[in-house]
Amino acid sequence: MEERKWLPHLYRSVPKEAHGYLLSAYSIALEGWRRGMTLKFTNDKGMLLRNFTLSYKGKSHQFSASRSDIVPKNAVRICIDKYLTKEYLMESGVPTPIGKIFTNKSSDEEVIIYANDLGYPLVLKPSNASGGQGVIANIKNIKEFREALQHVRHTLKFDDVIVEEFVKGEDYRVYVIDGKVVGIIGRKTAHVIGDGKSRIRRLLDKKVKERGENPAIQNSPIVIDKELHDMLALSDYTLDSIPGKGEEIPLKSISNVSVGGDPVDATDILPNEIKEIAINAARAIPGLVQAGVDVMYNSVDNTGYVLEINSKPSIRTHLFPIEGKARDIPKAIIDYCFPESVSSEGTTASYYFGIQGIYKAFLHGEAKEFVVPDMPYGNISSFEWIISGSSRINTKKWVLGRVRRLGLHGYVSQLKSGETSVVISGKINAIKEFEEMVKKEVARKSLRMEVKEYTHPVKIGFEFKEFKKREKRKKTRPTQKEYNKLLLERDFYRKRFKNIENSKTWRITRPIRKLSYFAKNIFKSN
């Protein structure tokens, strides 16, 4: 995760509250807002901060996360139905795996009979799920298929399922807009690489920590579940095994980022023939001008198959890939929706907006909509003052009134060293006036002040950041993340024990165990 390969105008411009799934919506809203558009968020239940409107020169577009209202509702309906999508693809001659849908009217045995006729390996997936939920790939035989069907239909409660042939290759998400490919992400399945000395459990902890440092995927952990244990078992490993140095250990059967896959930019890697397949797939759905097309590419014979199409794909991994160059999908979307804004000039200082206050107002039902204040324009600059000395400025009382009156943005922070950092951004004249006030206060209290240019993005508004010294304490109980892992492992072994209890061998040996237990109690009492 190299910072230099991320988009410089997004790096340090996304508040922590917008990391993860909200990043798609936030990055598009930010792009439009920075171009001088009016940004309004709408309080829709279940979609907090994902629905917003951008308005510019009398023209408006509504967005639901990454999807604009330019995409017609019928195209959305088709994409939600995976099998209907497959039918449109086949009608247009777009290569896609052979398969069939089974509704809740079909019995498990009917599904199994079709699977046996189609031949293994196979893929089983819900017809209307998203984010890779319930997708089980590379099912090699009837035993594995029965287990997969039990899991998807009866554990996850997806009655309607699709059975299709498994095609070999590497999985890619191709983002298409207006008949052009603007970004491709390869998704490597969740894995760890051995160092010859660490247990898989330790390697997994390290990997989860690394993912936590990436704004796009920090909320998509690699969960220890039945599938992970099963994948390790295929390699004759457990969480306590120590793989060899450089050995790659797969942890999941599918590569979706939401279940732990690694996003790797592949925009300059995939051949034009495969890009054309993705473009034709989007064209196969009437009105689908922007979409994420999932393609399985086999580099050996240079073939590609379209697995599915998403009308509202997450674009976060294009912005912060683990490997490769970031692609500016938000720019492409706003360019298409508002072509008249392409030549707009931004400010010399980079601004972004916070969402915590909006989120709280929506969550508590205090507002139905929120219009973000316009981005500052004009002769703009940013500076930081480091103030040190025997006493501090009473920042909250002294600073707040002045920055509001002058229309300035920034923050005050108490540093570990005991110094005070004051970051100010706004119009040059206002900054100069504020600087004179600061100098007088510093001189009055016999403090020292160092002034330097501030080059990082500034959040609009003004806030106070207090440094809190962390106290060292003994670890008396597991963290929430560790506790969740323990619960998942507990449930896994509970289920395994339940299977043993229901087995024929366990039932046959029950009388012997009871006799043994009775004998032990007799000897104890004597």
Summary of the structure (lengths in Angstrom):
residues: 526
radius of gyration: 28.2
end to end distance: 67.4
largest distance: 95.3
contacts: 1591
relative contact order: 0.13
helix: 37%
strand: 23%
